[in-house]
């Protein structure tokens, strides 16, 4: 009985340590703020809630669409995205370049249980609402998508035009 208990504790400790190592290794999940900002810097940086220029409401649903799918902002503007999941399954909104989103979607397919914690994303359970506060520091076209397995491939994406 004692050896079973010791084996169980050791297994749990090993699992916990491997989870911590994994969380610090990939795409900013559980990474430091510095790493998070580096990851999403192409689209801007985490915004200051006290400097929000305006609020943009975004709806996500089970037809694998965002409404609106096209958003226009001014360079330097800090946007508070209020992201509602009106569907019956979990969705998320992740800001970034198309290349970053494609790479991240591929990783999500391989590891669907991955937990998100970066400032450029929000995971929203069915019927709930979340927020992203983001400052768009660069002009250009940036993207957002739901990277839950299969959602990105089903067309759940949109863009932000920064002028």
Protein Blocks (a to p, Z undefined) as FASTA:
>chain_A
ZZmmmmmmmmmmmmmmmmmmmmmmgghiopafklmmmmmmmnoccddfklcfbdcddddd
fkopacdfbdcddehiacddddddfbfbdcddddddfklmmmmmmmmmmmmmbccfbfkb
ccddehiacddddddfbgcddddddfbehklmnopacddddZZ
